Amino acid sequence: VIRKTLDYVANLPARDPSAKRWATVYLLIRLSLRITFVLFLFSLFLTTTNPELGFYLLYVATALLYISMIVRWYSLNKVLDFYALNHHLMEGASRRLRNYVQQLIDYMKSSIVREGLKKSKYKLHLFNTDYESIMVLKKPGILREYYLCEINLKS
């Protein structure tokens, strides 16, 4: 049941060609950001041996970074708009997924308490924070789309 529910929610944009295109663009831009990061590091290394080529690559990497960030933001908004418009199609699936995640959080909490483990070793990457027994450590940022959370043992 969980696999079918996840598959339904994840593949919902595939029903609409425009949403499918923007979801693909979003994934490609995420890859592009990682390549740009490597290009930055390579250009900084190259600056020490060949300053002219190193600065040229640094300019290219900066331009790619700005373009990637803008396209990433735009494509993410397009995909989120699609989900907002089609929220009625996945309302029940979202509720089921939320219940499954809450059950997993509760199970992890009981296992950590039972085994006497450190809760700081078990970080959760969540897209929503409407769960019980979690504590948000970091909010989404420029390069992170999820909340970094840990289980709150006191609640």
Contact map, one row per residue, 1 for C-alpha under 8 A:
11111000000000000000000000000000000000000000000000000000000000000000000000000000000000000000000000000000000000000000000000000000000000000000000000000000000
11111100000000000000000000000000000000000000000000000000000000000000000000000000000000000000000010010000000000000000000000000000000000000000000000000000000
11111110000000000000000000000000000000000000000000000000000000000000000000000000000000000000000000000000000000000000000000000000000000000000000000000000000
11111111000000000000000000000000000000000000000000000000000000000000000000000000000000000000000000000000000000000000000000000000000000000000000000000000000
11111111100000000000000000000000000000000000000000000000000000000000000000000000000000000000100110000000000000000000000000000000000000000000000000000000000
01111111110000000000000000000000000000000000000000000000000000000000000000000000000000000000000010000000000000000000000000000000000000000000000000000000000
00111111111000000000000000000000000000000000000000000000000000000000000000000000000000000000000000000000000000000000000000000000000000000000000000000000000
00011111111100000000000000000000000000000000000000000000000000000000000000000000000000000000100000000000000000000000000000000000000000000000000000000000000
00001111111100000000000000000000000000000000000000000000000000000000000000000000000000000100110000000000000000000000000000000000000000000000000000000000000
00000111111110000000000000000000000000000000000000000000000000000000000000000000000000000000000000000000000000000000000000000000000000000000000000000000000
00000011111111100000000000000000000000000000000000000000000000000000000000000000000000000000000000000000000000000000000000000000000000000000000000000000000
00000001111111110000000000000000000000000000000000000000000000000000000000000000000000000000000000000000000000000000000000000000000000000000000000000000000
00000000011111111011001000000000000000000000000000000000000000000000000000000010011000000000000000000000000000000000000000000000000000000000000000000000000
00000000001111111011000000000000000000000000000000000000000000000000000000000000000000000000000000000000000000000000000000000000000000000000000000000000000
00000000001111111011000000000000000000000000000000000000000000000000000000000000000000000000000000000000000000000000000000000000000000000000000000000000000
00000000000111111111000000000000000000000000000000000000000000000000000000000000000000000000000000000000000000000000000000000000000000000000000000000000000
00000000000011111111100000000000000000000000000000000000000000000000000000000000000000000000000000000000000000000000000000000000000000000000000000000000000
00000000000000011111110000000000000000000000000000000000000000000000000000000000000000000000000000000000000000000000000000000000000000000000000000000000000
00000000000011111111111000000000000000000000000000000000000000000000000000000110010000000000000000000000000000000000000000000000000000000000000000000000000
00000000000011111111111100000000000000000000000000000000000000000000000000000000000000000000000000000000000000000000000000000000000000000000000000000000000
00000000000000001111111110000000000000000000000000000000000000000000000000000000000000000000000000000000000000000000000000000000000000000000000000000000000
00000000000000000111111111000000000000000000000000000000000000000000000000110110000000000000000000000000000000000000000000000000000000000000000000000000000
00000000000010000011111111100000000000000000000000000000000000000000000000110010000000000000000000000000000000000000000000000000000000000000000000000000000
00000000000000000001111111110000000000000000000000000000000000000000000000000000000000000000000000000000000000000000000000000000000000000000000000000000000
00000000000000000000111111111000000000000000000000000000000000000000000100100000000000000000000000000000000000000000000000000000000000000000000000000000000
00000000000000000000011111111100000000000000000000000000000000000000001100110000000000000000000000000000000000000000000000000000000000000000000000000000000
00000000000000000000001111111110000000000000000000000000000000000000000000000000000000000000000000000000000000000000000000000000000000000000000000000000000
00000000000000000000000111111111000000000000000000000000000000000000000000000000000000000000000000000000000000000000000000000000000000000000000000000000000
00000000000000000000000011111111100000000000000000000000000000000001001100000000000000000000000000000000000000000000000000000000000000000000000000000000000
00000000000000000000000001111111110000000000000000000000000000000000000100000000000000000000000000000000000000000000000000000000000000000000000000000000000
00000000000000000000000000111111111000000000000000000000000000000000000000000000000000000000000000000000000000000000000000000000000000000000000000000000000
00000000000000000000000000011111111100000000000000000000000000000001000000000000000000000000000000000000000000000000000000000000000000000000000000000000000
00000000000000000000000000001111111110000000000000000000000000001001100000000000000000000000000000000000000000000000000000000000000000000000000000000000000
00000000000000000000000000000111111111000000000000000000000000000000000000000000000000000000000000000000000000000000000000000000000000000000000000000000000
00000000000000000000000000000011111111100000000000000000000000000000000000000000000000000000000000000000000000000000000000000000000000000000000000000000000
00000000000000000000000000000001111111110000000000000000000010011000000000000000000000000000000000000000000000000000000000000000000000000000000000000000000
00000000000000000000000000000000111111111000000000000000000010000000000000000000000000000000000000000000000000000000000000000000000000000000000000000000000
00000000000000000000000000000000011111111100000000000000000000000000000000000000000000000000000000000000000000000000000000000000000000000000000000000000000
00000000000000000000000000000000001111111110000000000000110010000000000000000000000000000000000000000000000000000000000000000000000000000000000000000000000
00000000000000000000000000000000000111111111000000000000110011000000000000000000000000000000000000000000000000000000000000000000000000000000000000000000000
00000000000000000000000000000000000011111111100000000000000000000000000000000000000000000000000000000000000000000000000000000000000000000000000000000000000
00000000000000000000000000000000000001111111110000000000000000000000000000000000000000000000000000000000000000000000000000000000000000000000000000000000000
00000000000000000000000000000000000000111111111000001110110000000000000000000000000000000000000000000000000000000000000000000000000000000000000000000000000
00000000000000000000000000000000000000011111111100000100010000000000000000000000000000000000000000000000000000000000000000000000000000000000000000000000000
00000000000000000000000000000000000000001111111110000100000000000000000000000000000000000000000000000000000000000000000000000000000000000000000000000000000
00000000000000000000000000000000000000000111111111101100000000000000000000000000000000000000000000000000000000000000000000000000000000000000000000000000000
00000000000000000000000000000000000000000011111111111110000000000000000000000000000000000000000000000000000000000000000000000000000000000000000000000000000
00000000000000000000000000000000000000000001111111100100000000000000000000000000000000000000000000000000000000000000000000000000000000000000000000000000000
00000000000000000000000000000000000000000000111111100000000000000000000000000000000000000000000000000000000000000000000000000000000000000000000000000000000
00000000000000000000000000000000000000000000011111111100000000000000000000000000000000000000000000000000000000000000000000000000000000000000000000000000000
00000000000000000000000000000000000000000000011111111110000000000000000000000000000000000000000000000000000000000000000000000000000000000000000000000000000
00000000000000000000000000000000000000000000001001111111000000000000000000000000000000000000000000000000000000000000000000000000000000000000000000000000000
00000000000000000000000000000000000000000010011001111111100000000000000000000000000000000000000000000000000000000000000000000000000000000000000000000000000
00000000000000000000000000000000000000000011111101111111110000000000000000000000000000000000000000000000000000000000000000000000000000000000000000000000000
00000000000000000000000000000000000000000010001000111111111000000000000000000000000000000000000000000000000000000000000000000000000000000000000000000000000
00000000000000000000000000000000000000000000000000011111111100000000000000000000000000000000000000000000000000000000000000000000000000000000000000000000000
00000000000000000000000000000000000000110010000000001111111110000000000000000000000000000000000000000000000000000000000000000000000000000000000000000000000
00000000000000000000000000000000000000110011000000000111111111000000000000000000000000000000000000000000000000000000000000000000000000000000000000000000000
00000000000000000000000000000000000000000000000000000011111111100000000000000000000000000000000000000000000000000000000000000000000000000000000000000000000
00000000000000000000000000000000000000000000000000000001111111110000000000000000000000000000000000000000000000000000000000000000000000000000000000000000000
00000000000000000000000000000000000110110000000000000000111111111000000000000000000000000000000000000000000000000000000000000000000000000000000000000000000
00000000000000000000000000000000000000010000000000000000011111111100000000000000000000000000000000000000000000000000000000000000000000000000000000000000000
00000000000000000000000000000000000000000000000000000000001111111110000000000000000000000000000000000000000000000000000000000000000000000000000000000000000
00000000000000000000000000000000000100000000000000000000000111111111000000000000000000000000000000000000000000000000000000000000000000000000000000000000000
00000000000000000000000000000000100100000000000000000000000011111111100000000000000000000000000000000000000000000000000000000000000000000000000000000000000
00000000000000000000000000000000000000000000000000000000000001111111110000000000000000000000000000000000000000000000000000000000000000000000000000000000000
00000000000000000000000000000000000000000000000000000000000000111111111000000000000000000000000000000000000000000000000000000000000000000000000000000000000
00000000000000000000000000001001100000000000000000000000000000011111111100000000000000000000000000000000000000000000000000000000000000000000000000000000000
00000000000000000000000000000000100000000000000000000000000000001111111110000000000000000000000000000000000000000000000000000000000000000000000000000000000
00000000000000000000000000000000000000000000000000000000000000000111111111000000000000000000000000000000000000000000000000000000000000000000000000000000000
00000000000000000000000001001000000000000000000000000000000000000011111111100000000000000000000000000000000000000000000000000000000000000000000000000000000
00000000000000000000000011001100000000000000000000000000000000000001111111110000000000000000000000000000000000000000000000000000000000000000000000000000000
00000000000000000000000000000000000000000000000000000000000000000000111111111000000000000000000000000000000000000000000000000000000000000000000000000000000
00000000000000000000000000000000000000000000000000000000000000000000011111111100000000000000000000000000000000000000000000000000000000000000000000000000000
00000000000000000000011011000000000000000000000000000000000000000000001111111110000000000000000000000000000000000000000000000000000000000000000000000000000
00000000000000000000011001000000000000000000000000000000000000000000000111111111000000000000000000000000000000000000000000000000000000000000000000000000000
00000000000000000000000000000000000000000000000000000000000000000000000011111111100000000000000000000000000000000000000000000000000000000000000000000000000
00000000000000000010010000000000000000000000000000000000000000000000000001111111110000000000000000000000000000000000000000000000000000000000000000000000000
00000000000010000010011000000000000000000000000000000000000000000000000000111111111000000000000000000000000000000000000000000000000000000000000000000000000
00000000000000000000000000000000000000000000000000000000000000000000000000011111111100000000000000000000000000000000000000000000000000000000000000000000000
00000000000000000000000000000000000000000000000000000000000000000000000000001111111110000000000000000000000000000000000000000000000000000000000000000000000
00000000000010000010000000000000000000000000000000000000000000000000000000000111111111000000000000000000000000000000000000000000000000000000000000000000000
00000000000010000000000000000000000000000000000000000000000000000000000000000011111111100000000000000000000000000000000000000000000000000000000000000000000
00000000000000000000000000000000000000000000000000000000000000000000000000000001111111100000000000000000000000000000000000000000000000000000000000000000000
00000000000000000000000000000000000000000000000000000000000000000000000000000000111111110000000000000000000000000000000000000000000000000000000000000000000
00000000000000000000000000000000000000000000000000000000000000000000000000000000011111111100000000000000000000000000000000000000000000000000000000000000000
00000000000000000000000000000000000000000000000000000000000000000000000000000000001111111110000000000000000000000000000000000000000000000000000000000000000
00000000000000000000000000000000000000000000000000000000000000000000000000000000000011111110000000000000000000000000000000000000000000000000000000000000000
00000000000000000000000000000000000000000000000000000000000000000000000000000000000001111111000000000000000000000000000000000000000000000000000000000000000
00000000100000000000000000000000000000000000000000000000000000000000000000000000000001111111110000000000000000000000000000000000000000000000000000000000000
00000000000000000000000000000000000000000000000000000000000000000000000000000000000000111111111000000000000000000000000000000000000000000000000000000000000
00000000000000000000000000000000000000000000000000000000000000000000000000000000000000001111111100000000000000000000000000000000000000000000000000000000000
00001001100000000000000000000000000000000000000000000000000000000000000000000000000000000111111110000000000000000000000000000000000000000000000000000000000
00000000100000000000000000000000000000000000000000000000000000000000000000000000000000000111111111000000000000000000000000000000000000000000000000000000000
00000000000000000000000000000000000000000000000000000000000000000000000000000000000000000011111111100000000000000000000000000000000000000000000000000000000
00001000000000000000000000000000000000000000000000000000000000000000000000000000000000000001111111110000000000000000000000000000000000000000000000000000000
01001100000000000000000000000000000000000000000000000000000000000000000000000000000000000000111111111000000000000000000000000000000000000000000000000000000
00000000000000000000000000000000000000000000000000000000000000000000000000000000000000000000011111111100000000000000000000000000001000000000000000000000000
00000000000000000000000000000000000000000000000000000000000000000000000000000000000000000000001111111110000000000000000000000000000000000000000000000000000
01000000000000000000000000000000000000000000000000000000000000000000000000000000000000000000000111111111000000000000000000000000000000000000000000000000000
00000000000000000000000000000000000000000000000000000000000000000000000000000000000000000000000011111111100000000000000000000000000000000000000000000000000
00000000000000000000000000000000000000000000000000000000000000000000000000000000000000000000000001111111110000000000000000000000001100000000000000000000000
00000000000000000000000000000000000000000000000000000000000000000000000000000000000000000000000000111111111000000000000000000000000000000000000000000000000
00000000000000000000000000000000000000000000000000000000000000000000000000000000000000000000000000011111111100000000000000000000000000000000000000000000000
00000000000000000000000000000000000000000000000000000000000000000000000000000000000000000000000000001111111110000000000000000000000010000000000000000010000
00000000000000000000000000000000000000000000000000000000000000000000000000000000000000000000000000000111111111000000000000000000000010000000000000000000000
00000000000000000000000000000000000000000000000000000000000000000000000000000000000000000000000000000011111111100000000000000000000000000000000000000000000
00000000000000000000000000000000000000000000000000000000000000000000000000000000000000000000000000000001111111110000000000000000000000000000000000000010000
00000000000000000000000000000000000000000000000000000000000000000000000000000000000000000000000000000000111111111000000000000000000010000000000000000011100
00000000000000000000000000000000000000000000000000000000000000000000000000000000000000000000000000000000011111111100000000000000000000000000000000000000000
00000000000000000000000000000000000000000000000000000000000000000000000000000000000000000000000000000000001111111110000000000000000000000000000000000000000
00000000000000000000000000000000000000000000000000000000000000000000000000000000000000000000000000000000000111111111111000000000000000000000000000000000000
00000000000000000000000000000000000000000000000000000000000000000000000000000000000000000000000000000000000011111111100000000000000000000000000000000000100
00000000000000000000000000000000000000000000000000000000000000000000000000000000000000000000000000000000000001111111000000000000000000000000000000000000000
00000000000000000000000000000000000000000000000000000000000000000000000000000000000000000000000000000000000000111111100000000000000000000000000000000000000
00000000000000000000000000000000000000000000000000000000000000000000000000000000000000000000000000000000000000011111110000000000000000000000000000000000000
00000000000000000000000000000000000000000000000000000000000000000000000000000000000000000000000000000000000000011011111000000000000000000000000000000000000
00000000000000000000000000000000000000000000000000000000000000000000000000000000000000000000000000000000000000010001111111000000000000000000000000000000000
00000000000000000000000000000000000000000000000000000000000000000000000000000000000000000000000000000000000000010000111111100000000000000000000000000110000
00000000000000000000000000000000000000000000000000000000000000000000000000000000000000000000000000000000000000000000011111100000000000000000000000000100000
00000000000000000000000000000000000000000000000000000000000000000000000000000000000000000000000000000000000000000000011111100000000000000000000000000000000
00000000000000000000000000000000000000000000000000000000000000000000000000000000000000000000000000000000000000000000011111110000000000000000000000000110000
00000000000000000000000000000000000000000000000000000000000000000000000000000000000000000000000000000000000000000000001111111000000000000000000000011110000
00000000000000000000000000000000000000000000000000000000000000000000000000000000000000000000000000000000000000000000000001111100000000000000000000111110000
00000000000000000000000000000000000000000000000000000000000000000000000000000000000000000000000000000000000000000000000000111110000000000000000001111000000
00000000000000000000000000000000000000000000000000000000000000000000000000000000000000000000000000000000000000000000000000011111100000000000000001111000000
00000000000000000000000000000000000000000000000000000000000000000000000000000000000000000000000000000000000000000000000000001111100000000000000011100000000
00000000000000000000000000000000000000000000000000000000000000000000000000000000000000000000000000000000000000000000000000000111111000000000000001100000000
00000000000000000000000000000000000000000000000000000000000000000000000000000000000000000000000000000000000000000000000000000111111001010000000000100000000
00000000000000000000000000000000000000000000000000000000000000000000000000000000000000000000000000000000000000000000000000000001111100000000000000000000000
00000000000000000000000000000000000000000000000000000000000000000000000000000000000000000000000001000100000000000000000000000001111111000000000000000000000
00000000000000000000000000000000000000000000000000000000000000000000000000000000000000000000000000000100000000000000000000000000011111000000000000000000001
00000000000000000000000000000000000000000000000000000000000000000000000000000000000000000000000000000000110010000000000000000000001111100000000000000011111
00000000000000000000000000000000000000000000000000000000000000000000000000000000000000000000000000000000000000000000000000000000101111110000000000001111000
00000000000000000000000000000000000000000000000000000000000000000000000000000000000000000000000000000000000000000000000000000000000011111000000000001111000
00000000000000000000000000000000000000000000000000000000000000000000000000000000000000000000000000000000000000000000000000000000100001111110000000111100000
00000000000000000000000000000000000000000000000000000000000000000000000000000000000000000000000000000000000000000000000000000000000000111110000000111100000
00000000000000000000000000000000000000000000000000000000000000000000000000000000000000000000000000000000000000000000000000000000000000011111000000111000000
00000000000000000000000000000000000000000000000000000000000000000000000000000000000000000000000000000000000000000000000000000000000000011111100001110000000
00000000000000000000000000000000000000000000000000000000000000000000000000000000000000000000000000000000000000000000000000000000000000000111111111110000000
00000000000000000000000000000000000000000000000000000000000000000000000000000000000000000000000000000000000000000000000000000000000000000011111110000000000
00000000000000000000000000000000000000000000000000000000000000000000000000000000000000000000000000000000000000000000000000000000000000000001111110000000000
00000000000000000000000000000000000000000000000000000000000000000000000000000000000000000000000000000000000000000000000000000000000000000001111110000000000
00000000000000000000000000000000000000000000000000000000000000000000000000000000000000000000000000000000000000000000000000000000000000000001111111100000000
00000000000000000000000000000000000000000000000000000000000000000000000000000000000000000000000000000000000000000000000000000010000000000001111111100000000
00000000000000000000000000000000000000000000000000000000000000000000000000000000000000000000000000000000000000000000000000001111000000000011000111110000000
00000000000000000000000000000000000000000000000000000000000000000000000000000000000000000000000000000000000000000000000000011111100000011111000111111000000
00000000000000000000000000000000000000000000000000000000000000000000000000000000000000000000000000000000000000000000000000111100000000011111000001111100000
00000000000000000000000000000000000000000000000000000000000000000000000000000000000000000000000000000000000000000000000000111100000001111100000000111110000
00000000000000000000000000000000000000000000000000000000000000000000000000000000000000000000000000000000000000000000001101110000000001111000000000011111000
00000000000000000000000000000000000000000000000000000000000000000000000000000000000000000000000000000000100110000000001001110000000011100000000000001111100
00000000000000000000000000000000000000000000000000000000000000000000000000000000000000000000000000000000000010000000000000000000000011100000000000000111111
00000000000000000000000000000000000000000000000000000000000000000000000000000000000000000000000000000000000010001000000000000000000010000000000000000011111
00000000000000000000000000000000000000000000000000000000000000000000000000000000000000000000000000000000000000000000000000000000000010000000000000000001111
00000000000000000000000000000000000000000000000000000000000000000000000000000000000000000000000000000000000000000000000000000000000110000000000000000001111
